[in-house]
Amino acid sequence: MKKLKSLVALKDKLQQVGDDDRSPTSPDRPLYIYKEEEREFPNDPLADQEAIDSIQEVYYSDDSWDPSKHELQKLKDGPEKLSLEDIDKDRNRLRRQLAAVSKKVSELVLENHPAYALELQRVMDLESALQGANVICINGRRHLEIAKQGFTTASLGLLANQRKRSQLLGLMNSLRTIKTLQRTDVRLREMLEEEDYPGAIQLCLECQKAASIFRHYSCISDLSSKLQDTLEMIEEQLDVALSKTCNSFDAAHYEKVQTAYRLLGKTQTAMDQLHMHYASAIHNTAFQIVLGYVELCSGTGDTNFQKMQYKDLCTHIITESYIPCLMDLCKALWGVMNSYHKTMQWHELHDSTNQEAAEADATSSINIEATFNQRYVKQKLEHGLARIWQDVQQKVKLYLLGTDLSVFKIDDFLHVLDLVNKLMLIGEEFCNSKSEGLQDSIRKQSINYFKNYHRSRMDELRMFLENEAWELCPVKSNFTILNLQEFKFLRRSGLVKMKLSSTMASPQSSPAKLAENRDRLTETRDAPQGFFVRYGDHGNPFDVHQDEDDGEDVMATNGYDDEEKEENTYADDDSDDSDVPEELKQDFVDEKTGEAPVRRDSKKRYDKSRKFNNAPILTNTTLNVLRLFGKYMQMMNVLKPIAFDVVICMSQLFDYYLFSVYSFFATDLDMVTDWGLSNKLKTTLKRINDNLILPEDSMMPNLQQPVQQVEERKDKVPFPHVSPVVDLTGNQNLYGLAERVVATESLVFLAEQFEFLQSQLESVIPMAKKAFLQQFYSQTINTASELRRPVYRVVAAKSVVYDHILQLMANVKWDIKDIMSQHSPYVDVLLRELQVFSNKLDQVGRHVPIPQPVYNVLWEHCIRLANRTFVEGFASAKKCSNEGRALMQLDFQQFLMKLEKLTDLRPIPDREFVEVYVKAYYLTDADMERWIRDHREYSTKQLTGLVMCGVGSHINKKARQRLLATIEDMEKLKR
C-alpha cells in the first residue's frame, strides 16, 4: 500500500511538470490522458523499469516539494543560452518517466482493487453496528430513568445505614484487637521470667501478624516497632539461656531453647551460637579457676592478675596448689565436655523421633526443611567434638607448661600424670583423639624427670644392696605384687578378681603353672566402662575416692605365716591347693621315670624343720625394687609415649639386682674353675657389666674426659660391694648359706613377678619395641634361676674338704694282689663330711626356708664334686692292678649305697662319669684311642693317668706314646 501511495505521488509530480497547459478537473482524468499519451511509447516492461529507476531521488521527497520549481531551477542554473532540443529532450524524458509511473500505478490499482472492495464492505458493516449500538444506548438510558423514578430516597438511606453499621462493627473488633496488642507486653515479660521462651515467641509472632493486618491504623506503627524490640530482647535472653547449658546441661531447659529457636526459624544460627558459647565457657572456666588459686596464694599483692593472659597466669601457680588447681580445672572442663556429650545425645534422641515423623510425609516442604536442619545440626555437632577437645587440650597444656615439674615428688608427679592420662582417656572417648597436644606437652618433662628419678633410684638401690644383710623379710604365704599399694591400679583394672596362686609364690612352682596363672589373670581383665556412662549423670571422674583396697597388709605376724589362722585378704583366696596336680605336691619326681621314690627318714626330719617353705623368700631390698616396679608401671600406664624408656629402666633395676647377687655370692671361689655358668647367663652378665656397671678404675672424675663419656658415666652404676656384716667364710653357717638362699631366691621371686607383668608391659609399649622385651625375658628373666648353680656351688665346694679326700686316696695302694672285701677308709671320711653337711643344712633350714630346688642344687653340686674327686683320685694312682680296679668299684658302690640314705636326689648326678672311667681300665689300646676321642669331659690329667696306669700296663711303649699324642691333640683343640 505504501508503494502504491509513493508511486501515485510521484506520478502527480511528473504530471505537474509534463502537463503545463492542462489542469485536471477531476482526479480520474489524468489517468485517461496519460493512457492516451502512453501510446506514444512502446510497451516494453524493461524500458519502463529503466525509466522508473532513472527518476531522481528528489522526486521521492515529501508533498511540500515543488517539482516544477525544481525543473525551472535546473534551467536557471544551466547554461545562459538554452537549447530547445535539450529542453525537448528533458521534456520527453520526463514524459517517458511519467508514462512508466502511470502504467505502474494502474497495474497496482487493478491488482489491489479486490482488497479495496473488501475493506469498503467492512466499513459499511461497521456503520450498521454503530447504528445498533446507538439504539441500545438509547433504550438503556430510558430504562435507567424508569428505575430512578421507581426507588425512593428512604430505601437508599436504609441501605447506607446498614453499610455504615457493618463498618462500625468491624472497627470495634479492630479496636479490641489493638487493645489486646497493647497489653501483650506485660504478658511477654511474665513468660520470659518463667523461661517459657517458646510461648513468648509464639505470642510475639502472633502479635506481629495481627499488627501487620491493622497496619493502616496510625497507632499500630508504634506497636509494631515495639513488638520488634520485644522480639529482639527475647532473642537476647534466649542466647543467654543457651549459654547456660554449656556448664550444666538440663534436658528440659535445652528443649525449651531449641523449640524457641525453631519457632524463630534460626535452628542453624542457634547451633553456631552454641559452639561459640562452648568456646567461651572453656576459656572463662579455666581462667576463673586458675585466677582463684593465684589470688588465694598471692596474698595481698598489688598485681592485677585479672588483666593477665591465661598463659601468664598459669606461671604464678605455686607448687603446693598445683595439683588441687589441676584437679578443679579437670573437673570443670569435664563438666563442659559432659554437657556437650549430653547435647549430642539429646539431638540424637529427638532427631530419631522427628525422622519417623518426616518419613510419614516426606513431600512436605516443612519436613524437607526440618530434615536439612537436622543434618546441619548433626554435622555441626560432630565437627564440634574435635574443636571442643582441642580447646580443652590447649588450656590444660598451657597449665602444664607453666610450672616446672622436675621439683615434684614422685607421688605428686604420678598424680599429675594420672590426672592428665585420665583426661586423655576421656578425650579419646569424647572424639577418638590421641591427644597429641597433651602428650607433647608432658612427654619431654616426663622423660627428663624420669631419667633423673631413675638415676637416683639406681644409686639408692646400690646403697640398699651394699647395706643389705640378706635376712629374710617375713611376708604372708600368699604374697604377690598385687598386695603392694603401688600396684593398686592393677587391682582396680580387674586383677583383684584373680591373683597369683600359692604355687606361683612357692619355690616349687613350675614355669607352666606360672604361665597359666599369668594367662588367666590377663583374660579376666574386664574392659573399663565409659566415663560418660559412669559419670554422665552424677559424680566426676576426677573426684578423689579412698579405695577400699588402699591398705597394705603383706607382713606375716611372726617368723612364718600360719596359713590356717591367716585371714585371707581376697575373697577368692586360693590357699586350697586342690587345683595343684598331685605330682607337684610330691617332694621329688624322677625326670626319667616320673616315679616318686620312697621318702627317707632324714628327709622327713628335714621337711619338718622347714616350717615356712611355702612363703616367698625376699628381703627389704626386694620389696623396695617391687615398689619401684609399681611406680614405674604407674608412669607407663599414664604416659604411654615413654613406656618403652620406663621398661628399659625397669630392666636395669632387675639387671643390677641380678649382677649384685652374682658378684656378692658367686665370685668368692678360687679352687673351682668350672663355675657352672651357662652360655646364656655368661652373655647376660657380660652385657650388664658392659652397659650398666661403671668400672672401678673410672670412679674418679677426669676433667679431660669427652662430654659423651661423661654422659655415659651418668647412666652407669658403680660396681656393688657386699656388706661387711654378711659372713661368707664361716663353716658353721655353711659359708653364708642362709644369706645366699635369701639373695638368690629373692632374685628368683623377683623374676617370677617380673614375668607376671609381661603381658601388662607388652600392652603399653609400641609393637616395634616388643622384640626387646621378649629378648630381655628370654635372656635375663629366664636365666635368674640359673644363678643358683654358681652361688650354691661355692657352698658345696667349701663345705666338704675334697683336697683332704684326694690326699687320703693318694695313700691307698691300688696295686694290691688280693680282692678286697672292705672298702677304703676315705669313703667313710667323705660320707662323714656329707653327713655333717646334711646336718648343717638342717640347722640352716630351721632359720631360713630352703626350697626344694635349692636343696637339689646343693646336693647335686656336692655329689658332682665328690664324683669328680673319685675320678681325680683314681687318675692320681701311680700303679694299679686288676684287684685295685675292683677296689675302686667297691669304694664307689659303697659311696652310692650310703649316699642314697642321705639324700632323695634321683638320679645320682655324674654316676656314669665315675663308672665309665673305671671301666675304661679294661679297654684295649685300639678301643682306648676311640674312647679318648669320644669322652672329652675328662681332663688331660685324668686321661693321661688312665693311659699310664690303665691300658699302659699291658701295651707297648709305641702304643702308649700314640695315645698320649692323641690326648695332647685334644688339649690343643680345647684351647
C-alpha positions, 0 to 999 in steps of 0.5 A: 500500500505504501508503494502504491501511495509513493508511486501515485505521488510521484506520478502527480509530480511528473504530471505537474511538470509534463502537463503545463497547459492542462489542469485536471478537473477531476482526479480520474482524468489524468489517468485517461490522458496519460493512457492516451499519451502512453501510446506514444511509447512502446510497451516494453516492461524493461524500458519502463523499469529503466525509466522508473529507476532513472527518476531522481531521488528528489522526486521521492521527497515529501508533498511540500516539494515543488517539482516544477520549481525544481525543473525551472531551477535546473534551467536557471542554473544551466547554461545562459543560452538554452537549447530547445532540443535539450529542453525537448529532450528533458521534456520527453524524458520526463514524459517517458518517466511519467508514462512508466509511473502511470502504467505502474500505478494502474497495474497496482490499482487493478491488482489491489482493487479486490482488497479495496472492495473488501475493506469498503464492505467492512466499513459499511458493516461497521456503520450498521453496528454503530447504528445498533449500538446507538439504539441500545444506548438509547433504550438503556438510558430510558430504562435507567430513568424508569428505575430512578423514578421507581426507588425512593430516597428512604430505601437508599438511606436504609441501605447506607445505614446498614453499610455504615453499621457493618463498618462500625462493627468491624472497627470495634473488633479492630479496636479490641484487637489493638487493645489486646496488642497493647497489653501483650507486653506485660504478658511477654515479660511474665513468660520470659521470667518463667523461661517459657521462651517458646510461648513468648515467641509464639505470642510475639509472632502472633502479635506481629501478624495481627499488627501487620493486618491493622497496619493502616491504623496510625497507632499500630506503627508504634506497636509494631516497632515495639513488638520488634524490640520485644522480639529482639530482647527475647532473642537476647535472653534466649542466647543467654539461656543457651549459654547456660547449658554449656556448664550444666546441661538440663534436658528440659531447659535445652528443649525449651531453647531449641523449640524457641529457636525453631519457632524463630526459624534460626535452628542453624544460627542457634547451633553456631551460637552454641559452639561459640558459647562452648568456646567461651565457657572453656576459656572463662572456666579455666581462667576463673579457676586458675585466677582463684588459686593465684589470688588465694596464694598471692596474698595481698599483692598489688598485681592485677592478675585479672588483666593477665593472659591465661598463659601468664597466669598459669606461671604464678601457680605455686607448687603446693596448689598445683595439683588441687588447681589441676584437679578443679580445672579437670573437673570443670572442663569435664563438666563442659565436655559432659554437657556437650556429650549430653547435647549430642545425645539429646539431638540424637534422641529427638532427631530419631523421633522427628525422622519417623515423623518426616518419613510419614510425609516426606513431600512436605516442604516443612519436613524437607526443611526440618530434615536439612536442619537436622543434618546441619545440626548433626554435622555441626555437632560432630565437627564440634567434638574435635574443636571442643577437645582441642580447646580443652587440650590447649588450656590444660597444656598451657597449665602444664607448661607453666610450672616446672615439674622436675621439683615434684615428688614422685607421688605428686608427679604420678598424680599429675600424670594420672590426672592428665592420662585420665583426661586423655582417656576421656578425650579419646572417648569424647572424639577418638583423639590421641591427644597429641597436644597433651602428650607433647606437652608432658612427654619431654618433662616426663622423660627428663624427670624420669631419667633423673628419678631413675638415676637416683633410684639406681644409686639408692638401690646400690646403697640398699644392696651394699647395706643389705644383710640378706635376712629374710623379710617375713611376708604372708604365704600368699604374697604377690605384687598385687598386695603392694599399694603401688600396684593398686591400679592393677587391682582396680583394672580387674586383677583383684578378681584373680591373683597369683596362686600359692604355687606361683609364690612357692619355690616349687612352682613350675614355669607352666603353672606360672604361665597359666596363672599369668594367662588367666589373670590377663583374660579376666581383665574386664574392659573399663566402662565409659566415663560418660556412662559412669559419670554422665549423670552424677559424680566426676571422674576426677573426684578423689575416692579412698579405695577400699583396697588402699591398705597394705597388709603383706607382713606375716605376724611372726617368723612364718605365716600360719596359713590356717589362722591367716585371714585371707585378704581376697575373697577368692583366696586360693590357699586350697591347693586342690587345683595343684596336680598331685605330682607337684605336691610330691617332694621329688619326681624322677625326670626319667621315670616320673616315679616318686621314690620312697621318702627317707627318714632324714628327709622327713626330719628335714621337711619338718624343720622347714616350717615356712617353705611355702612363703616367698623368700625376699628381703627389704631390698626386694620389696623396695625394687617391687615398689619401684616396679609399681611406680614405674608401671604407674608412669607407663600406664599414664604416659604411654609415649615413654613406656618403652624408656620406663621398661628399659629402666625397669630392666636395669633395676632387675639387671643390677639386682641380678649382677649384685647377687652374682658378684656378692655370692658367686665370685668368692671361689678360687679352687673351682674353675668350672663355675657352672655358668651357662652360655646364656647367663655368661652373655647376660652378665657380660652385657650388664657389666658392659652397659650398666656397671661403671668400672672401678678404675673410672670412679674418679672424675677426669676433667679431660674426659669427652662430654659423651663419656661423661654422659655415659658415666651418668647412666652407669652404676658403680660396681656393688660391694657386699656388706661387711656384716654378711659372713661368707667364710664361716663353716658353721653357717655353711659359708653364708648359706642362709644369706645366699638362699635369701639373695638368690631366691629373692632374685628368683621371686623377683623374676617370677613377678617380673614375668607376671607383668609381661603381658601388662608391659607388652600392652603399653609399649609400641609393637616395634619395641616388643622384640626387646622385651621378649629378648630381655625375658628370654635372656635375663628373666629366664636365666635368674634361676640359673644363678643358683648353680654358681652361688650354691656351688661355692657352698658345696665346694667349701663345705666338704674338704675334697683336697683332704679326700684326694690326699687320703686316696693318694695313700691307698695302694691300688696295686694290691694282689688280693680282692678286697672285701672292705672298702677304703677308709676315705669313703667313710671320711667323705660320707662323714663330711656329707653327713655333717653337711646334711646336718648343717643344712638342717640347722640352716633350714630351721632359720631360713626356708630352703626350697626344694630346688635349692636343696637339689642344687646343693646336693647335686653340686656336692655329689658332682664334686665328690664324683669328680674327686673319685675320678681325680683320685683314681687318675692320681694312682701311680700303679694299679692292678686288676684287684685295685680296679675292683677296689675302686668299684667297691669304694664307689658302690659303697659311696652310692649305697650310703649316699642314697640314705642321705639324700632323695636326689634321683638320679645320682648326678655324674654316676656314669662319669665315675663308672665309665672311667673305671671301666675304661681300665679294661679297654684295649689300646685300639678301643682306648684311642676311640674312647679318648676321642669320644669322652672329652669331659675328662681332663688331660690329667685324668686321661693321661693317668688312665693311659699310664696306669690303665691300658699302659700296663699291658701295651707297648711303649709305641702304643702308649706314646700314640695315645698320649699324642692323641690326648695332647691333640685334644688339649690343643683343640680345647684351647 
